[in-house]
């Protein structure tokens, strides 16, 4: 029942409205990985603002085996782009810390450095940073807080992976970008390998509540529960409320 054409048009209108209210004349800054999400968000911004107001930022950590996909997207859209290699910053910060990083810290550090780079580009180019997350990844916490989960506006965080792909086709993106399996960049495993279930399975469960595998349901529910904090504002102590509660 998903209407990709209608949703794409509404999303484009929403992006235009955001920039009218929160940065009239500003540029959209999009981190380009070569995957479907950043490709689709960049294409939506081009349709909403024009290619002259979209800047792509490629951010390899040393050598990136699939950077040709990011370059393909930039060429396809005809947008201005920068390549910022974060390897020196990544290695420098690891060496500056007086202890060995945990495995999860090593995984999360590059996305946070990339977001710092995006905001550096944004503040120097009258920009607003696009968040490129989708609903499926957010649902199970497959994002890095203050890394790829950050941004100034989020066109696709209420769209599942399958819905994103449909919109990508409405945008006439190269099929190789839409169907490219997302890889974690460390072990060479796909997102679905790491998650333990497919996005098709997850998307159906999100939209209909239906799922065939009890094991997948249990894992999805657990990931959703323990990662829910990532989608909420930072808890803040309010002395007024605390005082009222004590009375």
Secondary structure, 3 states (H helix, E strand, C coil): CCCHHHHHHHHHHHHHHHHHHHCCCCEEEEECCCCHHHHHHHHHHHHHHCHHHEEEEECCCCCCCCHHHHHHHHHHHCCEEEECCCHHHHHHHHHHCCCCCCHHHHHHHHHHHHHHHHHHHHHHCCEEEEECCCHHHHHCCCCCCCCCCCCCEECCCCCCHHHHHHHHHHCCCCHHHHHCCCECCCCCCEHHHHHCCCHHHHHHHHHHCCCCCHHHHHHHHHHHHHCHHHHCCCCCCCHHHHHHHHC
